[in-house]
Amino acid sequence: MGFLDDAKEVADTAGRKIKDAFEDTTDRIGDKADEAKADANVRKAEAEKESVENRNELKEQLRGDHK
């Protein structure tokens, strides 16, 4: 029975390693998705800031307050 026990142990170890690798890969994919989402939010915020600055500058010019 030693051979069967050894084979079972090897199979269990391999199964755990496969499961761990799958979980690590899933975590990495999630991390990259979060990073991409954060980058998109930063670009959106920068574009909104630029839009507000341009709008304010135009208002100043129309009022004759320009620099």
N, C-alpha and C positions, 0 to 999 in steps of 0.2 A: 504494500500500500504506500510505501514511501514515494514511489514514482508518481502516483496519482496525487498525493499531497503536494509534492513539489510542483507538478504541472498546474494544480489549482492555485498555488501561491504565485507562480509566475503570471498566470492569467489575471489574477486579482491585481497584482502590481501593474501590469500593462494597462488594465482597465482604469486604474486610478491615474496613471500618467496621462492617458488619453483624455480623461475627464478634466484633469488639471490644465492640460494644454488647450483644450476647448474653452474652458472658462477664462484663461488668460487672453486668448485671442478675442473672445467676446468683449472682455473688459477693454482691450486696446482699441477695438472698433468703436466702442462707446466713448472712449476718451477722445478719439479723433473727431467723432461727430460733435461732441461738446466743444472741442476747440474750434471747429469750423463754424459752429453756431455763434460762439463768442466773437470770432473774427468778423462775421457778418454784422453782428450788432455794433461793433466798433466802427465799421465802415459806414453803417447807416447813421450812427450818431455824428460822425465827422461830416457826412454830407448834409445832415440837418443843421449842424453848426455853421457850415459854410453858407447854406441857404439863408439862414437868419442874418449872418453878417452882411451878405450881399443885399438883402432886403433893407437892413438898417442903413447901409451906405447909400442906397438909392433914395431912401426917405430923407436922409441928411442933405443930399444934393438937391432934392426937390424943395426943401425948406431953405436952402442957401446956407446950410451949416457945414458944407463939406470942408475938408481939410486943405 
